[in-house]
Structures are given as structure tokens and as C-alpha cells.
Amino acid sequence: VGKSGLQYVSFNCPERSYNPVASLLINTSHSSVRLLFSGMNAGEITWVPSLVAFTTYYALNVLLTGLPVPGGAFTATMLLGALFGRAVGDIVRGLGFTPTVSGVYAVVGSAAMLCGFKQMTLAVVLIVVECINDLALTPIVMLSVTVSMGVNWCINKRGHDEEQIHSKNLPFLEGDAPTSLDNLWANDLMEDLPEECVLPPEASDEEVRIALEKAPNSCAFPIIEVDTAMCIGMITRSNLQDALDVRRGVSKVKRKNS
């Protein structure tokens, strides 16, 4: 237990002493973030163990990123930002530039790192402010998130999760349509079909047969209202083929043979 009353880890240390690096790495992410966010433990975690823990934790995260293992990247990102922010805060305070407790820098660094990792703004502010339970730090957290988001947009087009999806070629539908589709009409996205493949609402057997023969590679056919020339729907090739088979009695023959 440190002078602030916070719990630390004693790892290969004499009695009644603690190891700051072990306290940051061996502890769970939640406990380590709580130590870094604290404003009562000034001097108990200096910039040297913070940077050592940051370098180690950063290297492990880079090497393990992308593995199909639930590693909890959310809190890990908060911890990385808090470690770096705590180190910067302790250095700045030691040089006499500011009397601000280094725990505030840990909060700012955690919010900035989490925002850059997930590309979230308001949600990050809410999460971090709720963690520290101090609304007075909301403006500085919002400023750090704004700067982080601006820098991130200049470097990355997507967040970490979306980048993993694209790099592994996973089937994923983006929230926004590509900008290349802005000047296109629905007609531009349709394949060119012969006139015989455009069916009326009530088509004869011969019309359906010709449509299937004219477009052997088409999987769907448009249904156009004759009077208004409006597309009122689409019908799949399999549905047309089944309907044609029923009219020809093919389905009955198959049932008898089976």
C-alpha cells in the first residue's frame, strides 16, 4: 500500500515496498488505469516506470494485434494512453512547467488514444468522464479528443476494427455508400438486358421462356408496368424456371419418379 492508500504489487521487493512497473503490468487493465488516473499518488509512479510499462505493453499489443483471441483491446488502449500521458505529465511537472497532477495527463492521454483507436468522439468523452467521475475535466477531455480525431483522420481512413475487417477481406457493408456512387442512377447499376428480358406483370409461357434463353447468366429479371413504364419489382431466375416447369408439368413428373 502506497502513501496514498492505493494498492500496489510487491514483486521481488523488500517488505513494505512495491514495484511500480509490476503494479502497471501484472495488475488487470482496470486496476492499472485506476492507479494512473488517481490524483492522490503523485510521486508514487514516476515517468521511468510509466515509459517502461508503455514500451512493453505497446510491443505486446502490436505483436498480438489481429489474432483471433479475445484480448480486450478497449481497456488496453485506455491503458496505453494513460501510461504515456502519465509519463509526460510527470516529466512536465518535474521540469516545473505546471503544478498539475500527472493523473490529469493520464486521463487526457487515455481519451486521446482511445479516440484514435476507435474513431469515436462523444462516446469516448462520456466513458472517460464517467471513469474519473469529475465533470470539471470534461472540457480538456473534449479538447484532447478533438485533436486526436483530427490527427487520426489525416493518417487513417478507418478505425482499428474496420481496418482489420478490410485487411482480412471479411464481408462487411459500410455505413455510408462509396463516393463513387454519388453521380450514378439506379439504371447505371443495372446490367444491360435484351428487351425480351423485361417482363410485364402478367407474362405468357412463351415470354418467360424467351427471357430465360436470351439472358442465360442473369439471376433476376425486372417487371415493368406497361402503362407507366415503371419497374414494380424483380423476379429471380429460379422462380421463373419453377413457374415454367409447373406449367409444363415437369414438377409432377419429378414427383412421380421420386
Number of C-alpha atoms within 10 A of each C-alpha: 12 13 11 12 9 13 13 21 19 16 14 10 10 9 7 8 14 19 17 19 22 17 21 28 18 12 14 14 19 13 17 19 25 18 22 27 26 18 15 16 19 16 12 16 21 20 22 14 18 23 19 17 22 23 15 12 18 16 11 11 16 9 9 12 13 15 8 7 8 6 13 9 16 12 16 20 24 24 34 26 24 33 32 23 30 29 27 20 26 26 17 17 15 14 10 10 10 13 12 15 19 31 27 22 26 30 29 28 28 32 33 29 24 28 26 25 20 19 23 15 19 11 12 21 25 15 12 20 19 12 13 14 10 10 11 9 16 16 11 16 24 20 15 22 27 17 13 21 23 13 12 17 13 8 9 13 11 16 16 16 13 14 13 14 13 12 9 9 9 10 8 9 7 8 6 6 9 8 8 7 11 8 7 10 9 7 8 10 9 9 8 10 14 10 9 15 22 18 21 17 14 9 12 11 15 10 16 22 16 12 22 20 13 15 17 9 9 15 12 16 20 19 20 17 15 11 6 7 10 11 15 11 11 13 13 12 19 11 12 18 14 13 15 18 14 13 12 12 11 12 15 13 11 9 8 7 7 6
